[in-house]
Every structure is written in C-alpha cells, then in structure tokens.
Amino acid sequence: MGMPKQLLVHQKEPLIRHMAQLLLKFNHPVAVVLGARAALIQPVIADLPIRVIINQEWQLGMGTSVLAGLELFKEMEGILFCVVDQPYLNEKLLQTFLDAFERLTENDHGILASRYENGRLGVPALFSKAWFGALEKVTPEEGARKIIRREQDKLLGIDFPEGLFDLDRPEDWEAFRKK
C-alpha cells in the first residue's frame, strides 16, 4: 500500500479509528492489537477508551495477534475478532453477531463466523469462552482460521457476502474508493 492500511482515510477518518469507534458503539470492552508500524498508528486512536496491545511478534503471523487479544479478555463470555481492512463491515452486521451470541444455548457450538459470498467462512468471528483453550493453541501462521475450518459444519455462519473484499493491495483501495 505504500503506507499502513490502518491509516487509509475512509469517511474522513483513518480506518483504524473508524473500526474502533464502530466497535465502541456496543458498550463492550474493545482492544486493538497493533504490530508493524504501531508507533505511527497508535496516536490515531490514543484518545479513544480502548486498550491497545503492541504485538512484538506480529511478523510471525495473525495467530500472535489472536493470542495477544485473547490474553486481555480471558474473563469475558466471548471474544469477537475483527480486522481493519474489511471496509464493508458495519454496525448492523456486528449487531447480528451480538444478537446471535446472546441467543446461544449450552447445546450450541459457540462459534459464529462470517460467511462470504463464495461460501468461505472467516472474520469477523466470535468465539464463546468454551473455545478460549483452543484459541490459545493456534499457530502463528493460521490463527483462528484453522479452528473455523475444522468446525465449519457445526458453527453458526453469519452472512457477510461483502466480507470477501478486503484492502490488501493499492488496486483494492482504488476500487473501493470508486464505489
């Protein structure tokens, strides 16, 4: 991208700030895990009532960020993982996740994952406390993806067709901006 994608400006604010403010609307604790270029990104969200975790092992893979975030929320009933580069993530979808989580019973599987337009499952993903032990064992390279794949026939899929689109390349950003 030529710059940290967290700092790309969307709706007049950096993506990282936009995402943090979106999550704060739900009155649950919010943490942001930063890795590469954390010193550039952190000031953009420093005034928000969130926890910032600096992941010193970010270069090993997404799983290290999962572990860093999980450590902070071990006492919670569940943890929702989001990424900053899904520009179509919105309040309505997040509310759908929270509502579905509230309706889970002891007999339910305890994982909710986004179902993209190609049928693939991914983030945002919400794991109940029953899965924290499995999350603690994720590999740095795969993160929670391995659990989602293994449990795909049992988990609850939340439709997020636009979730397949993310901002990984400059041309992705340009395509998004033109919409």
Order of alpha helices (4+ residues) and beta strands (2+ residues): beta-beta-alpha-beta-alpha-beta-alpha-beta-alpha-beta-beta-alpha-alpha-beta-alpha
